[in-house]
Amino acid sequence: MLFEGVIDYGIALLLALVLAHYAGLRKRTERGWTWLAVAGVFLIFGGFNTTLLIPALEVDISIIPTIFTVLGWIFALIGAVFVAYELLLGK
């Protein structure tokens, strides 16, 4: 792995977006690729480790990367379904 954790998956999704744009697939399936781009950004955000402890509040905010990761995978699933749907119907 180039980076640690889900940052690799986020970069892979954004790289797939660039390759799809280059191949001309993005014009036919714009909505799905937008969801995949958002998923890639969320997965990159989820890969950063923020184990910040706020002493005044005594709250550990290390759950935030997990939330970004879960949302990123959900967006990736929605985007993959949209791309497959739009490619199969030929819209």
Residue pairs with C-beta under 8 A, 6 or more apart in sequence:
1 8
2 8
2 11
3 11
3 47
4 47
5 46
5 47
6 43
6 44
6 46
6 47
6 69
6 72
7 43
7 44
7 47
7 48
8 47
9 40
9 43
9 72
10 39
10 40
10 41
10 42
10 43
10 44
10 45
10 46
10 47
10 72
11 40
11 44
12 40
13 36
13 37
13 39
13 40
13 43
13 76
14 37
14 40
14 41
14 44
16 36
17 26
17 33
17 36
17 37
17 40
20 26
20 29
20 33
21 33
25 33
25 87
26 33
28 86
28 87
28 90
28 91
29 82
29 83
29 86
29 87
29 91
31 82
31 86
32 79
32 80
32 81
32 82
32 83
32 84
32 85
32 86
33 79
33 83
34 79
35 75
35 76
35 78
35 79
35 82
36 75
36 76
36 79
36 80
36 83
37 79
38 75
38 79
39 72
39 73
39 74
39 75
39 76
39 78
39 79
40 72
40 76
41 72
42 68
42 69
42 71
42 72
42 75
43 68
43 69
43 72
43 73
43 76
45 65
45 68
45 72
46 65
46 66
46 67
46 68
46 69
46 70
46 71
46 72
47 65
47 69
48 65
49 62
49 65
50 61
50 62
50 64
50 65
51 60
51 62
52 60
52 61
52 62
53 59
53 60
54 61
